[in-house]
Amino acid sequence: EEALQQVNIYVRNGDKTEEELYVTGINCSTEHTLEEFWVVKRPFGKTGGILAHHGWQSFAAAEAVDADLVHQIGVELAQKAFGDRFQVIVTTHTDQKHLHNHFEVNSVSFVDGKKYYGNKESLRRLRQLSDELCLQYGLSVIENPKLYAGISKGRYRAELHGHSSWRAMVC
């Protein structure tokens, strides 16, 4: 529960989201997101295990995209991927050279109480939807993406953002 709160605080950070200008709720409010997540979880008895999923969608820093468009694409992606069954908060972070969206998705469906399970197939589907939207708006996509290419998620993320992972520093 504390980890869920920490993710929520991070994704909606006012310094990153233009004082929450770029925070949108799908099937939930932006003011009481976590409380509304719990309102869905409790009746179905799904208050343990994975409580939410946190994902992100990055855009090339070299592309001339503005935060309004990035946020619009993020909201459209969340609506297509989750909008008929899950609660989602979409936030756009503008504090980096590359604008990016964060998605905080309730793991429990408000429709039937079933959980969303993130796996390679669901990630592939999200990437496909994201690519379709980016192409629709004239933005680039990564051709032939390699999902972590046999390295840890932490190392992948660090290197993606131009940082050295602890393993790279040791090497």
Backbone hydrogen bonds in HBPLUS format (Angstrom, degrees):
<---DONOR---> <-ACCEPTOR-->    atom                        ^
c    i                          cat <-CA-CA->   ^        H-A-AA   ^      H-
h    n   atom  resd res      DA  || num        DHA   H-A  angle D-A-AA Bond
n    s   type  num  typ     dist DA aas  dist angle  dist       angle   num
A0005-GLN N   A0001-GLU O   3.09 MM   4  6.39 152.5  2.17 142.6 149.5     1
A0006-GLN N   A0002-GLU O   2.91 MM   4  6.22 155.0  1.98 148.6 155.6     2
A0007-VAL N   A0003-ALA O   2.96 MM   4  6.24 157.7  2.01 151.7 156.6     3
A0008-ASN N   A0004-LEU O   3.06 MM   4  6.25 161.9  2.09 145.7 150.9     4
A0009-ILE N   A0005-GLN O   2.89 MM   4  6.15 157.3  1.94 151.6 157.6     5
A0010-TYR N   A0006-GLN O   2.95 MM   4  6.14 159.6  2.00 146.4 152.1     6
A0011-VAL N   A0007-VAL O   2.87 MM   4  6.10 174.6  1.87 163.5 163.5     7
A0012-ARG N   A0008-ASN O   3.25 MM   4  6.22 152.1  2.33 142.8 149.1     8
A0013-ASN N   A0010-TYR O   3.28 MM   3  5.25 168.4  2.30 107.8 110.9     9
A0016-LYS N   A0013-ASN O   2.97 MM   3  5.45 144.9  2.10 111.9 122.2    10
A0017-THR N   A0013-ASN O   2.99 MM   4  6.13 137.8  2.17 148.7 161.6    11
A0019-GLU N   A0014-GLY O   2.70 MM   5  3.81 166.7  1.72 138.2 133.3    12
A0094-THR N   A0016-LYS O   2.72 MM  78  5.51 157.8  1.77 155.0 159.9    13
A0021-LEU N   A0017-THR O   3.01 MM   4  6.07 121.9  2.36 143.3 156.2    14
A0022-TYR N   A0017-THR O   3.20 MM   5  5.24 167.5  2.21 147.4 149.4    15
A0021-LEU N   A0018-GLU O   3.14 MM   3  5.35 148.9  2.24 103.6 112.8    16
A0092-THR N   A0022-TYR O   3.00 MM  70  5.31 148.1  2.10 144.8 150.7    17
A0024-THR N   A0090-VAL O   2.85 MM  66  5.21 161.5  1.88 153.6 159.9    18
A0090-VAL N   A0024-THR O   2.83 MM  66  5.21 168.6  1.84 158.1 161.9    19
A0026-ILE N   A0088-VAL O   2.76 MM  62  5.09 162.7  1.79 161.9 163.9    20
A0088-VAL N   A0026-ILE O   2.98 MM  62  5.09 159.7  2.02 144.6 150.3    21
A0036-GLU N   A0032-HIS O   3.00 MM   4  6.18 157.4  2.05 157.2 164.1    22
A0036-GLU N   A0033-THR O   3.06 MM   3  5.22 115.5  2.49  98.2 113.7    23
A0037-PHE N   A0033-THR O   2.87 MM   4  6.22 144.0  2.00 149.1 160.7    24
A0038-TRP N   A0034-LEU O   3.04 MM   4  6.35 159.0  2.08 151.1 155.1    25
A0039-VAL N   A0035-GLU O   3.00 MM   4  6.32 143.3  2.14 140.9 151.6    26
A0040-VAL N   A0037-PHE O   3.16 MM   3  5.43 133.6  2.38 100.9 112.6    27
A0041-LYS N   A0037-PHE O   3.08 MM   4  6.39 157.8  2.13 147.0 153.6    28
A0042-ARG N   A0038-TRP O   2.99 MM   4  5.93 178.9  1.99 157.7 157.3    29
A0044-PHE N   A0041-LYS O   3.16 MM   3  5.59 130.6  2.42 109.9 122.6    30
A0046-LYS N   A0041-LYS O   3.11 MM   5  5.02 170.0  2.12 140.8 138.7    31
A0045-GLY N   A0042-ARG O   2.91 MM   3  4.99 157.7  1.96 108.9 116.3    32
A0107-SER N   A0051-LEU O   3.20 MM  56  5.42 167.0  2.22 127.0 123.0    33
A0053-HIS N   A0105-VAL O   2.84 MM  52  5.06 151.3  1.93 140.4 150.2    34
A0105-VAL N   A0053-HIS O   2.83 MM  52  5.06 166.0  1.85 151.4 155.9    35
A0055-GLY N   A0103-PHE O   2.94 MM  48  5.09 156.5  1.99 141.3 149.1    36
A0103-PHE N   A0055-GLY O   2.83 MM  48  5.09 155.5  1.89 143.6 143.3    37
A0057-GLN N   A0101-ASN O   2.93 MM  44  5.05 148.1  2.03 136.9 142.3    38
A0101-ASN N   A0057-GLN O   2.80 MM  44  5.05 159.0  1.85 146.0 150.2    39
A0059-PHE N   A0099-LEU O   3.08 MM  40  5.73 143.5  2.22 170.9 174.3    40
A0063-GLU N   A0060-ALA O   3.18 MM   3  5.56 150.0  2.27 106.7 114.9    41
A0065-VAL N   A0063-GLU O   2.93 MM   2  5.73 126.6  2.22 109.3  93.4    42
A0070-VAL N   A0066-ASP O   3.05 MM   4  6.34 167.3  2.07 157.0 161.1    43
A0071-HIS N   A0067-ALA O   2.88 MM   4  5.95 163.7  1.91 148.7 153.2    44
A0072-GLN N   A0068-ASP O   2.96 MM   4  6.12 157.3  2.01 143.3 150.2    45
A0073-ILE N   A0069-LEU O   2.91 MM   4  6.15 163.2  1.94 155.4 159.0    46
A0074-GLY N   A0070-VAL O   2.98 MM   4  6.22 155.9  2.04 146.1 153.1    47
A0075-VAL N   A0071-HIS O   2.87 MM   4  6.14 160.0  1.91 156.2 160.8    48
A0076-GLU N   A0072-GLN O   2.94 MM   4  6.17 163.0  1.97 150.9 155.8    49
A0077-LEU N   A0073-ILE O   2.87 MM   4  6.07 156.4  1.93 148.1 154.9    50
A0078-ALA N   A0074-GLY O   2.97 MM   4  6.18 164.7  1.99 149.7 153.5    51
A0079-GLN N   A0075-VAL O   2.92 MM   4  6.12 157.5  1.97 150.4 156.7    52
A0080-LYS N   A0076-GLU O   2.97 MM   4  6.16 162.3  2.00 149.9 154.2    53
A0081-ALA N   A0077-LEU O   2.87 MM   4  6.00 161.8  1.91 154.5 159.9    54
A0082-PHE N   A0078-ALA O   2.80 MM   4  5.53 160.6  1.84 145.3 151.1    55
A0083-GLY N   A0078-ALA O   3.22 MM   5  6.33 130.4  2.48 137.8 144.9    56
A0083-GLY N   A0079-GLN O   2.99 MM   4  4.09 133.0  2.22 105.2 117.3    57
A0085-ARG N   A0082-PHE O   2.93 MM   3  5.78 168.2  1.95 134.5 138.5    58
A0086-PHE N   A0082-PHE O   2.86 MM   4  5.29 170.0  1.87 164.2 162.7    59
A0110-PHE N   A0085-ARG O   3.00 MM  25  5.98 142.5  2.14 158.6 167.4    60
A0106-ASN N   A0087-GLN O   2.98 MM  19  5.47 165.8  2.00 154.3 159.0    61
A0089-ILE N   A0104-GLU O   2.97 MM  15  5.19 152.8  2.04 139.0 147.8    62
A0104-GLU N   A0089-ILE O   3.00 MM  15  5.19 159.0  2.04 147.3 153.9    63
A0091-THR N   A0102-HIS O   2.98 MM  11  5.18 161.2  2.02 145.2 150.2    64
A0102-HIS N   A0091-THR O   2.74 MM  11  5.18 153.5  1.80 149.2 156.9    65
A0093-HIS N   A0100-HIS O   2.76 MM   7  5.51 164.6  1.79 174.4 175.0    66
A0100-HIS N   A0093-HIS O   3.40 MM   7  5.51 161.0  2.44 144.2 149.3    67
A0116-TYR N   A0107-SER O   2.80 MM   9  5.18 147.7  1.90 139.7 149.5    68
A0109-SER N   A0114-LYS O   2.89 MM   5  5.44 161.5  1.93 148.4 154.4    69
A0113-GLY N   A0109-SER O   2.99 MM   4  4.78 140.8  2.15 126.0 134.4    70
A0123-LEU N   A0119-ASN O   2.91 MM   4  6.09 158.8  1.95 158.4 165.0    71
A0124-ARG N   A0120-LYS O   2.88 MM   4  6.01 151.5  1.96 142.4 150.4    72
A0125-ARG N   A0121-GLU O   2.98 MM   4  6.23 153.3  2.06 145.4 152.2    73
A0126-LEU N   A0122-SER O   2.99 MM   4  6.25 156.5  2.05 145.0 150.9    74
A0127-ARG N   A0123-LEU O   2.90 MM   4  6.12 162.4  1.93 151.0 155.9    75
A0128-GLN N   A0124-ARG O   2.94 MM   4  6.15 153.5  2.01 144.4 151.8    76
A0129-LEU N   A0125-ARG O   2.98 MM   4  6.27 163.5  2.01 151.7 155.3    77
A0130-SER N   A0126-LEU O   2.86 MM   4  6.07 162.4  1.89 153.1 158.4    78
A0131-ASP N   A0127-ARG O   2.82 MM   4  6.00 162.5  1.85 151.1 155.9    79
A0132-GLU N   A0128-GLN O   2.96 MM   4  6.18 160.5  2.00 150.6 155.7    80
A0133-LEU N   A0129-LEU O   3.05 MM   4  6.31 160.4  2.08 150.1 154.7    81
A0134-CYS N   A0130-SER O   2.90 MM   4  6.14 164.7  1.92 155.2 159.8    82
A0135-LEU N   A0131-ASP O   2.90 MM   4  6.07 166.2  1.92 154.8 158.3    83
A0136-GLN N   A0132-GLU O   2.95 MM   4  6.09 151.5  2.04 141.7 150.3    84
A0137-TYR N   A0133-LEU O   3.04 MM   4  6.34 141.9  2.19 145.7 155.2    85
A0137-TYR N   A0134-CYS O   3.13 MM   3  5.17 125.8  2.44  95.0 108.6    86
A0139-LEU N   A0134-CYS O   2.73 MM   5  4.88 167.8  1.74 148.4 144.1    87
A0138-GLY N   A0135-LEU O   3.03 MM   3  4.87 162.5  2.06 104.0 107.8    88
A0151-ILE N   A0148-TYR O   2.77 MM   3  5.46 163.5  1.80 133.4 139.1    89
A0156-TYR N   A0152-SER O   2.93 MM   4  6.14 163.2  1.96 152.1 157.3    90
A0157-ARG N   A0153-LYS O   2.93 MM   4  6.14 165.7  1.96 151.6 154.7    91
A0158-ALA N   A0154-GLY O   2.96 MM   4  6.11 161.8  1.99 147.1 152.5    92
A0159-GLU N   A0155-ARG O   2.92 MM   4  6.07 171.0  1.93 156.1 158.3    93
A0160-LEU N   A0156-TYR O   2.85 MM   4  5.96 148.9  1.95 145.5 155.3    94
A0161-HIS N   A0157-ARG O   3.14 MM   4  6.32 145.8  2.26 144.8 151.7    95
A0163-HIS N   A0158-ALA O   2.75 MM   5  4.90 158.0  1.80 154.9 147.1    96
A0162-GLY N   A0159-GLU O   3.10 MM   3  4.92 162.8  2.13 103.6 106.0    97
A0169-MET N   A0165-SER O   3.01 MM   4  6.31 156.5  2.06 152.7 159.3    98
A0170-VAL N   A0166-TRP O   3.00 MM   4  6.22 154.1  2.07 145.8 152.3    99
A0171-CYS N   A0167-ARG O   2.97 MM   4  6.25 159.4  2.01 149.5 155.0   100
